[in-house]
Amino acid sequence: MPTISQKGLLMPQSPIRKLVPYAEKAYQEGKVVYHLNIGQPDIKTPEVALDAVKVHSLDILAYTRSEGSDGYREKIAAYYNNHDIKVTKEDIIVTTGGSEALLFAFGSIMDTDDEIIIPEPFYANYNGFSTASGVNIVPVISKIEDNFALPPIEEFEKLITPKTKAILICNPGNPTGYLYSKEEIQKLAAIVKKHDLFLIADEVYREFAYDGVSHYSIMQEESIQEHAIMIDSVSKRYSMCGARIGCLVSKNKQIIATALKFAQARLSPPTLAQIASEAALQTPQSYFTDVIDEYVDRRNTLISELEKIEGVKVAKPKGAFYCIVELPVKNSDDFAQWLLENFDVNGETIMVAPAAGFYSTPGVGLNQIRIAYVLNKESLVKAVNILKEALKVYKD
Ligand SMILES: Cc1ncc(COP(=O)(O)O)c(C=O)c1O
């Protein structure tokens, strides 16, 4: 039989989706499963975006330009300028989700065996994007005790080798919920300048910054215009995960010219979804205020309920809608599977994401899970109660 590629064999399974068969079995048994495992918000998509695809006047659903339609890119540039990010449509390539923007960024700046430094825990699919691109992640550990703040900059510096091409951060962080401060971004800016590296910031949760703190983008650091690559998406901002629209933004013209070649190879981002995304930009500020209030309320409920459980440690998230929770278990993969297969409270159980998949250092994060607080408060309270009861009886 013809053989599968080494790369294909090495591609990691998503830690978020790998428990799905067990969840399906739980449904078949009639159990209710609270999904704390995946960042699919339950928030309504703005009507203005949905209406735009209902009433469009297209005769042919054609390709758009590979870099995205002019109209949409002009409007996102205006959105960024309103957020103190000085860019024009020439600095933007529209992609099929932030996921494709990450792949284009990796492809544009790294060759096989090049290295990228990433604070861990990190968004699990960075492992998959790295494998697909043939590059190596060099992790720098951030700690739950520090709320997952930026590790000391010397820790990054120690890891830089001739193969290092970039540092990648996620701000605010999935899975940590940590929001980097302006000072932390400036430390990163200084190090990438000093060592002539790229700085990629995945800012798909940029709108989700809590407690009155503003998000500070790497694109606001003028000193690193040639180094900075921002990744963005409409998926979470407008609860439009299914639109599959994101973008890559950089003032570095060579990056844009190179990413455009990758974009040309896949012809066009989705046309209808660009129409929806362009319309979504008219969403009133009140939508975001309401959404942020809702997430802050959920976060506060979740954290206070979790803190009541003995032996559980949790970092307080300042953005996005995730948190890492340390549990008194040895292996959260086994625990998560056991919850679906063997445990329920009155026919209800929970699905969580084991955190080891958010690390690339083997053996780290085994006693942690990631929780996405994308359910209403009532469900979150019930879900944490199930976790509490489960921990009372679970034996490693
Ligand atoms: C940190 C982060 N980056 C990128 C993505 C990719 O999002 P999308 O491809 O839907 O834009 C996600 C999705 O959950 C994410 O959490």
PDBQT file of the ligand as one rigid body, heavy atoms in Angstrom, charges set to zero:
ROOT
HETATM    1  C1  LIG A 401      -6.014  31.951  19.341  1.00  0.00    +0.000 C 
HETATM    2  C2  LIG A 401      -6.715  31.573  18.110  1.00  0.00    +0.000 A 
HETATM    3  N1  LIG A 401      -6.172  31.876  16.939  1.00  0.00    +0.000 NA
HETATM    4  C3  LIG A 401      -6.750  31.542  15.785  1.00  0.00    +0.000 A 
HETATM    5  C4  LIG A 401      -7.949  30.869  15.775  1.00  0.00    +0.000 A 
HETATM    6  C5  LIG A 401      -8.517  30.505  14.461  1.00  0.00    +0.000 C 
HETATM    7  O1  LIG A 401      -9.747  31.091  14.250  1.00  0.00    +0.000 OA
HETATM    8  P1  LIG A 401     -10.448  31.193  12.843  1.00  0.00    +0.000 P 
HETATM    9  O2  LIG A 401      -9.691  30.380  11.859  1.00  0.00    +0.000 OA
HETATM   10  O3  LIG A 401     -11.832  30.731  13.067  1.00  0.00    +0.000 OA
HETATM   11  O4  LIG A 401     -10.387  32.649  12.516  1.00  0.00    +0.000 OA
HETATM   12  C6  LIG A 401      -8.572  30.525  16.968  1.00  0.00    +0.000 A 
HETATM   13  C7  LIG A 401      -9.832  29.767  16.998  1.00  0.00    +0.000 C 
HETATM   14  O5  LIG A 401     -10.327  29.336  18.012  1.00  0.00    +0.000 OA
HETATM   15  C8  LIG A 401      -7.943  30.889  18.175  1.00  0.00    +0.000 A 
HETATM   16  O6  LIG A 401      -8.462  30.595  19.364  1.00  0.00    +0.000 OA
ENDROOT
TORSDOF 0
